[in-house]
Structures are given as C-alpha cells and as structure tokens.
C-alpha cells in the first residue's frame, strides 16, 4: 500500500461572496435607430485601375547608420543586451 505524503495548504483560504443585486434600478431610454439617407452618386467618365506596383522617382538615400563623431560621450558606450519576450 502506497501512502501519499501529507499535503499542506500553504496559501490563505478566503471566502468569496457574489455581489448582491442593486437596490436602485436604473432604466435606460429606448434605443432609436438612426437612418441616414445618402444622396445618390453618379460617376461619369472612365476610372483607371489602381497601379499594381508603385515606383519611386528616386532610390532611397543612405547611409542608414552614421557613426558618432570622435569624442562624443556615447561613442564607446556599451549598451545592455536586448531581451525579447
């Protein structure tokens, strides 16, 4: 026969009571649907389709990272490692 070790409850025991119904009843006004009438639209002429690829007029300029100038206080600073969740 195997006997389990004695189990000890190490967290406090609390009693939870559900909230009682409110003494004061609040009534809300009835919801009225709002209907907006939009004017009819008429499209005249030919609408060209949207381009599949958008091309820039000039290539992006770089460099993206610039070194700090000599003597700058942050130039030789070591940053902590980044932690990702």
N, C-alpha and C positions, 0 to 999 in steps of 0.2 A: 504494500500500500504506500503510495507516494503522498507525502504531506507537503502542501504549499507553504512557503514562508508566511509569517503574519503580515498582512497588508496594513499599512499605516497611512491614514489620510493626512497629508501634510499641508493642505490648503484650508482656509476657513470655510465653514459651511454657512451659507446665507439663505434667507427665506425671501423669495421674490413674490410680490403681490401684484396682480394686474390692476391697472388704473380703473377706478370706478367710473360709471357714466357721468357726464357733466350734469350739474344741477341746472344750469341755464341753457336753454335750447336756442340756437341761432338759426334763423331762417334766411336763406339767400333768395334774391329776386330771381324769377324765372329767366332762363336764357332765351334771348330773342335772336333768331338767325339774322345775319346781316347779308343782304343781297345787293351786289353792285352790278350795275349794267354798264358794260364797256361799249364804247361806240364801235361799230363795225369798221374794220380796216380793209383798205383796198390797195393792193400792191400793183404798181404799174411798171412796166419795163422788165428787163432781164436782170436777175440777180446772179452774179458769178459765184461759183462754188468757192469755198474756203481753200487756200493752198494746203497741200499735204505736208510740205516742208517749208519752214520759214528760214530764209537765208539772211545772214547778217551782211551788212555792207562792207564791214572791215573785220579782220580777225581780231580776237581779243588780245589786248596788250599785256605784257608781262614785264618784269618778273613778278611772280606772285608773292614771294617772300624776300624781303630786303634785310640784309644784316644790319645790326645796330652799329652805330659809329664807335670808333675807338674811344675808350674812357667812359662809355655810358655805364651807369651803375647796374643795369640789367643784363649787360653783355655776357658776363661769366656766371650768372645766377643759375643754380641748379634747381629745377622745378621738381616737385614730388611726382611720383609715378601716378598715372591716371588709373582709376579703378572703374570698371564697367560693371553694371549690375548683372 
